[in-house]
Amino acid sequence: MDLDRETKNVIATVALVAAFAFGMNAVVVADAEPSFMSWSIGLFVVAVLFWIWIRRDDMAEKRESALKAAEDLAKAVQDKAAAQLDEGKEKIEVLAEEVKDSAEQVAEAVEEETVEEVAEPVEEETVEDEPEAVEEPVAEASEPDDLSKIEGIGPVYQQLLKDAGVGTFEAISKKTTAELEQIIKDAGKRRPASVDTWVEQAELAARGDWDALQKLQDTLDGGRRTS
């Protein structure tokens, strides 16, 4: 039987009133039917059962509402967590790319520095073992320049250029980039990225135009063009 809450409440109230009426007749009227008390008790029980039914339905509705609210909350939390997870994944991917780029730059810098550090003792040993062989060309040839003023030329490349007879700014300025690359290749070294600007820097240094050289180097990164 499918009754709404209001109908159940009306039935329970009518049953309670009838139970009260039958009970009063059974007590007040001297010659009242004995069955009045039975009717009173029966109707009272009916009223109580209907009120229990109403209470049970109310609790069921509250339980269903609570379950629905819990499901909605769980779904909202799940959606929010999924959105945050996707956002965090994107940030991690971007960060991983940045770390990878930084690691490659650091590895390249360490490689160049390691080559220079390993080569420096060889340069000192050559000077100590054969001091006269190093000094004699200096006396006959032009005084070599400090090629480290050209951004990108470290001790290793400075020495191999001097060994190849290109130890001055003027000498470098008269070379082409391809000729400098060949000198480096013949010496068994790898081509540095900064070699593309050596001729241009050497021309300014050979003229003694240090301000122009500094302005040019301010646009470079380790002797390499940044754009």
Buried (B, 14 or more C-beta within 10 A) or exposed (E): EEBEEEEBBEBBEBBBEBBBBBBEBBEEEEEBEEEBBEBBBBBBEBBBBBBEBBEEBEEEEEEEEEEEEEEEEEEEEEEEEEEEEEEEEEEEEEEEEEEEEEEEEEEEEEEBEEBBEEBBEEBEEBEEEEEEEBEEEEEEEEEBBEBEBBBBBBBBBBBBBBEBEBBBBBBBBBBEBEBBBBBBEEBEBEEBBBBBBBBBBBBBBBEEEEEBBEEBBEEBBBBBEEE
